């Protein structure tokens, strides 16, 4: 792969028709420069996509060794634990950690990556599942080449690279295997009518979890139509609404695999609101093993994902010298944490049925 030539301050000076010293004055903002000259320099810098060399700034005391981690939100236990792992590993290595949130807005993500590029962050870590469409693929390619051009490393944490040839590092965990194990746990307890609540078509993490769910059903001899995925997204309120609606429909089922623990918390509340009990009437399994999982009533059986280790691994990969790791996913394992939310299915005739018509 041909690496893009790094643009230097001399390139900007030549394009703007001024001296290197003048470009330095304009970009530092510490000296008075005629407006027309400033305009020529800033236009040349933008046209060449020039960013001041972070290593040069560090030599004069203007730069820091910085890892930036970009999350959807910090209120989610999963994202918070990933950020904690990034910060802990960075601190042990003498690097600072900056945290930015996007609310899922691609433009905010782009703005943050560009800011970190301009500020000379050595590592930029993007966290969480995404919808892998053409827009995402174009964004990742842009991020990768732009950061690589200034000597920064991009790490995709819990999301895929759009192209194995891009200069990016990828670290994640096996979502499909985790959901497959969780579904197998329910099947081993005797359940055959299992609903997956929390799908979000196109989201890389949730698509992998639904794939694992379907695989486990097939491995236990169930036909494809036995799978029932409810696409409601993530969050406690989403789980509560989806479960309430399913119970109103009167669909016969005995167990739920939730897209994450927050969805599972909403499911548990809806079950209680309907006058039913977990696991006597319905068994429930979550995903992620968030701190709230063990405090729910009953304590939640779930899939433990190594969120903090994910953050630590992202930093270790980025600060290592393994160029052979570029584009090759570094995958961490998951495992089931068994608590009290799974039991055998109720006796025949005892499955949840509120009197509605079972869908075909």
C-alpha positions in Angstrom: 0.0 0.0 0.0 1.5 3.4 -1.0 1.6 5.8 1.9 0.5 9.4 1.2 3.4 11.9 1.3 3.2 14.0 4.4 2.6 17.7 3.7 5.2 20.0 5.2 5.2 23.6 6.2 7.5 24.3 3.2 4.8 22.9 0.9 2.3 25.4 2.3 4.8 28.3 2.0 5.5 27.4 -1.6 1.8 27.3 -2.5 1.0 30.5 -0.7 4.0 32.3 -2.1 5.4 33.3 1.3 8.3 32.3 3.5 8.2 29.4 6.0 8.5 31.9 8.8 5.4 33.7 7.6 3.4 30.4 7.5 4.6 29.6 11.0 3.4 33.1 12.3 0.0 32.7 10.7 -0.6 29.2 12.0 0.6 30.0 15.5 -1.5 33.1 15.7 1.1 34.7 17.9 2.3 37.5 15.5 0.5 40.2 13.5 0.2 39.3 9.8 -1.5 41.3 7.1 -5.1 40.0 6.4 -4.3 39.2 2.8 -1.3 37.2 3.7 -3.2 35.3 6.4 -5.9 34.4 3.9 -3.4 33.1 1.3 -1.7 30.9 4.0 -4.9 29.5 5.5 -6.3 28.7 2.0 -3.0 27.0 1.0 -3.1 25.0 4.3 -6.7 23.9 3.7 -6.0 23.0 0.1 -3.1 20.8 1.0 -4.8 19.4 4.1 -1.9 20.5 6.2 -1.7 19.8 9.9 1.2 21.1 12.0 3.5 18.3 13.0 2.6 17.2 16.5 6.1 15.8 17.1 7.7 19.1 16.2 5.3 20.9 18.6 6.3 18.5 21.3 9.9 19.5 20.9 9.1 23.0 21.9 6.8 22.1 24.7 3.6 22.5 22.7 2.4 18.9 22.4 1.4 16.0 24.7 1.2 12.3 24.3 -2.6 12.0 24.0 -5.0 9.1 23.4 -8.5 10.2 22.4 -11.5 7.9 22.8 -14.7 8.7 21.0 -18.0 7.2 22.3 -21.7 7.4 21.6 -22.4 8.3 25.2 -20.9 8.1 28.7 -24.0 7.2 30.5 -24.0 3.6 29.1 -22.1 1.2 31.4 -20.5 -0.5 28.4 -19.1 2.7 27.0 -18.0 3.9 30.4 -16.0 0.7 31.1 -14.3 0.9 27.7 -13.3 4.5 28.4 -12.1 3.5 31.8 -9.9 0.8 30.3 -8.5 3.3 27.7 -7.7 5.8 30.5 -6.1 3.2 32.8 -3.8 1.8 30.1 -2.9 5.2 28.8 -2.1 6.4 32.3 0.2 3.4 33.0 2.1 4.4 29.9 2.4 8.0 30.7 -0.2 9.2 28.1 -3.1 11.5 28.7 -6.7 10.4 27.7 -9.4 12.7 26.2 -13.0 11.5 25.9 -15.5 12.8 23.4 -19.1 11.9 22.9 -21.1 12.0 19.7 -24.7 10.9 20.6 -24.5 8.7 17.5 -24.1 11.8 15.2 -21.6 11.0 12.4 -20.8 14.7 11.9 -19.9 15.1 15.5 -17.6 12.1 15.2 -16.0 13.6 12.1 -15.5 16.9 13.9 -13.9 15.3 16.9 -11.5 13.2 14.8 -10.5 16.3 12.9 -9.9 18.2 16.1 -7.8 15.4 17.5 -5.8 15.4 14.3 -5.1 19.1 14.5 -4.2 18.8 18.1 -1.7 16.0 17.4 -3.3 13.2 19.3 -1.2 10.1 18.8 -4.1 7.7 19.0 -7.8 8.1 18.2 -10.1 5.2 19.3 -13.6 5.0 17.9 -15.9 2.8 20.1 -19.2 0.9 19.5 -21.2 -0.8 16.8 -22.3 1.1 13.7 -24.4 0.7 10.6 -21.9 -0.5 8.0 -23.2 1.4 5.0 -21.4 3.3 2.2 -21.4 6.4 4.3 -19.6 4.7 7.1 -17.1 3.0 4.8 -16.2 6.4 3.3 -15.9 8.0 6.7 -13.5 5.3 8.0 -11.3 5.6 4.9 -11.1 9.3 5.4 -10.3 9.0 9.1 -7.7 6.4 8.5 -5.8 8.2 5.7 -6.1 11.6 7.4 -4.7 10.4 10.7 -2.0 8.2 9.1 -0.8 11.2 7.1 0.1 13.0 10.3 1.5 10.0 12.1 -1.5 9.2 14.3 -3.1 5.8 14.7 -6.8 5.0 14.3 -8.3 2.2 16.3 -11.7 0.8 15.7 -13.0 -0.7 18.9 -16.1 -2.9 18.7 -16.7 -2.0 15.0 -15.2 -3.3 11.8 -12.8 -1.8 9.3 -14.3 -1.0 5.9 -11.2 -2.3 4.1 -8.5 -4.6 5.4 -5.9 -2.5 3.5 -6.6 0.7 5.5 -4.0 1.8 8.1 -6.3 1.0 11.0 -6.2 -1.3 14.1 -9.3 -3.3 14.9 -10.1 -4.7 18.4 -13.5 -6.3 19.4 -15.1 -9.2 21.0 -17.0 -12.1 19.5 -20.6 -10.9 19.6 -21.9 -13.8 17.6 -20.3 -16.5 19.8 -21.7 -14.7 22.9 -25.2 -14.7 21.7 -24.9 -18.3 20.4 -23.7 -19.4 23.9 -26.6 -17.5 25.6 -29.2 -19.0 23.3 -27.7 -22.5 23.9 -27.9 -21.9 27.6 -31.7 -21.3 27.3 -32.1 -24.3 24.9 -30.2 -26.5 27.4 -32.7 -25.4 30.1 -35.4 -26.8 27.9 -36.7 -23.7 26.1 -37.7 -23.9 22.5 -39.8 -20.7 22.1 -37.2 -18.0 22.5 -37.6 -14.3 21.4 -34.6 -12.0 20.7 -35.5 -8.4 21.8 -33.2 -5.6 20.8 -32.4 -6.0 17.1 -31.3 -3.1 15.0 -30.8 -4.0 11.3 -27.5 -2.9 9.9 -25.9 -2.4 13.3 -22.7 -4.5 13.3 -22.8 -5.6 16.9 -26.5 -6.4 17.1 -26.5 -8.2 13.7 -23.8 -10.4 15.0 -25.8 -11.2 18.2 -29.0 -12.0 16.2 -26.8 -14.2 13.9 -25.5 -16.1 17.0 -29.1 -16.5 18.2 -30.3 -18.0 14.9 -27.2 -20.3 14.7 -27.9 -21.8 18.1 -31.5 -22.4 17.2 -30.5 -24.2 14.0 -27.8 -26.3 15.8 -30.5 -27.6 18.2 -32.7 -28.7 15.2 -35.2 -25.8 15.2 -36.5 -24.6 11.8 -35.7 -21.0 10.6 -39.2 -19.8 11.4 -38.6 -20.6 15.1 -36.5 -17.4 15.3 -38.4 -14.3 16.3 -36.3 -11.1 16.3 -37.9 -7.9 17.6 -36.1 -4.8 16.1 -36.5 -2.2 18.8 -32.9 -1.0 19.4 -31.3 -0.7 22.7 -32.2 0.9 26.1 -34.4 0.1 29.0 -37.5 1.9 27.6 -37.1 0.1 24.3 -37.0 -3.3 26.0 -40.1 -2.4 28.1 -42.1 -1.2 25.2 -41.2 -4.2 23.0 -42.0 -6.7 25.8 -45.3 -5.1 26.7 -46.4 -5.2 23.1 -45.3 -8.9 22.7 -47.3 -9.8 25.8 -50.4 -8.0 24.5 -50.1 -9.9 21.2 -50.4 -13.2 23.1 -47.5 -14.8 21.4 -46.5 -18.1 23.1 -42.9 -18.1 24.2 -41.0 -19.1 27.3 -37.7 -17.1 27.1 -36.1 -13.9 26.0 -32.6 -13.1 24.9 -32.1 -9.3 25.2 -29.8 -7.3 23.0 -28.1 -5.9 26.1 -28.7 -5.7 29.8 -30.6 -2.4 29.6 -33.1 -4.0 27.3 -33.3 -6.9 29.7 -34.0 -4.5 32.5 -37.0 -3.2 30.5 -38.1 -6.7 29.8 -38.1 -7.6 33.5 -40.2 -4.6 34.3 -42.7 -5.4 31.6 -43.0 -9.0 32.8 -43.6 -7.8 36.4 -46.2 -5.2 35.2 -48.1 -8.0 33.4 -48.3 -10.0 36.7 -45.8 -12.6 35.6 -42.6 -13.8 37.2 -39.0 -14.4 36.1 -38.0 -17.2 35.7 -41.1 -19.0 36.7 -43.1 -17.8 33.7 -40.4 -16.4 31.4 -36.6 -16.8 31.5 -34.5 -13.8 30.5 -30.8 -13.5 29.5 -29.0 -10.2 28.9 -25.8 -9.1 27.2 -22.7 -7.2 28.5 -22.9 -7.9 32.3 -23.3 -4.3 33.2 -23.2 -3.5 36.9 -27.0 -3.3 37.2 -27.3 -6.9 36.0 -26.6 -8.4 39.4 -28.8 -5.9 41.2 -32.0 -6.6 39.1 -34.8 -8.7 40.5 -34.0 -11.5 39.9 -30.2 -11.1 39.3 -29.7 -11.4 35.6 -28.0 -14.2 33.7 -26.0 -12.5 31.0 -23.0 -12.5 28.6 -20.0 -10.9 30.0 -18.1 -8.8 27.5 -14.7 -7.6 28.5 -15.4 -3.9 28.1 -12.5 -2.6 30.2 -10.1 -5.0 28.6 -11.3 -3.9 25.2 -10.2 -0.3 26.0 -6.9 -1.5 27.4 -6.2 -3.7 24.3 -7.0 -0.8 22.0 -4.3 1.3 23.6 -1.8 -1.6 23.8 -2.2 -2.3 20.0 -2.0 1.4 19.1 1.2 2.0 21.1 2.9 -1.2 20.0 5.1 -1.5 16.9 3.3 -4.4 15.3 2.5 -3.2 11.7 1.3 -6.7 11.0 -1.7 -6.0 13.2 -3.0 -3.3 10.9 -6.4 -4.4 9.4 -6.3 -7.7 11.3 -9.1 -7.9 13.9 -7.9 -8.6 17.5 -10.9 -10.5 19.0 -11.5 -11.0 22.7 -13.7 -13.8 24.1 -17.0 -13.6 26.1 -18.6 -16.0 28.6 -21.9 -16.6 30.3 -22.5 -15.4 33.8 -25.2 -17.6 35.3 -27.5 -16.0 37.9 -31.2 -16.4 38.7 -33.2 -15.2 35.7 -33.2 -18.6 33.9 -35.2 -21.7 34.8 -36.9 -24.5 33.0 -39.9 -23.6 30.8 -43.3 -23.7 32.6 -45.4 -26.8 32.3 -47.5 -27.2 29.1 -50.3 -24.7 29.2 -48.4 -22.4 31.5 -46.5 -20.4 28.9 -47.4 -16.7 28.8 -50.6 -16.2 26.9 -52.7 -13.0 27.5 -55.5 -14.2 25.2 -54.4 -12.6 21.9 -54.0 -14.4 18.6 -50.6 -16.0 18.1 -49.0 -14.6 14.9 -48.5 -17.0 12.1 
